[in-house]
Amino acid sequence: QTPEMVLEEKQFQEQVYAAVMKLPEKQAKRIYAHFILGMTKKDIARAEGVDEKVVRVAIERGLKNLEKYLKKFL
């Protein structure tokens, strides 16, 4: 990778992090658990004591919110 590519990737990662921090807390935690920690939605639901559908909907809404925020930067 060129230095420019490395810089662009770092900037994008910072933007994604900033976008996740703007999400409601539960959405952010569930997205982190699913995509970063690799937990299944079922595992997250079990750990939180909620129905799997609640986790699935929170992740879907969180991703839509992230998409809206990140479109401003792309």
N, C-alpha and C positions, 0 to 999 in steps of 0.2 A: 504494500500500500504506500501511496505517496503521502508526504506530510499533510497535504491538503485534505486527502481522504480521511486520514486519522483525525484531523481537526473537525471535519464535518461530522464524523461519527460521534465524536465526543460531545459536540454541540447538540446533536440530535438526542443523545442519551440524557443530557441535562434538561432538554425540553420535555422529554417523556417523564422524567423524574418530577419536574415542576408541575406537569399536568396531573400526574398521579396524586401529588400533594394537594391539589385543588379539589379532588373528588371528596364526596362525603366519606367519612372514616370507614364505614363498613365496606363500601365499594372498594376503597383503596386496599384495605386489609385482605379482602377476598381475592382481588386481582393479584396482589403480591403472593398470596398463598398458592394460588393456582398456577400462575405463569412463572414465578421466580422459584418458589419452593417445590413446585411440581406436584402439589396435592390435587387429588381429584375433587370434584365438586361434592361428591358423596362424603369424602373424608372431612372436608371443610364443614359440611352440614352436621356431620356427626360430632365433630369437635365443638361446634357452637351450640349444639342441641336444637337445631332448626331443621325444617324440611329442606330437602335438596333443591326444590323449586325456588325457594327464597334465595339461595346462594346463586343459582343459575341466573335468575332475573337480575340480581345485584351486579353480577359480572357483566351481563349483557348491557345493562344501563351504563355501567362504568366505562365499558369499551366505547359506547356511543358518545359519551361525554369526552373521553380522550380523543376520539376522532375529531369532534368539533373543535376542541382546543388546538390540536396539532395541525389542523388544516390552515390555521392562521400562519403557521411557520413554514408550510410546504409550498 
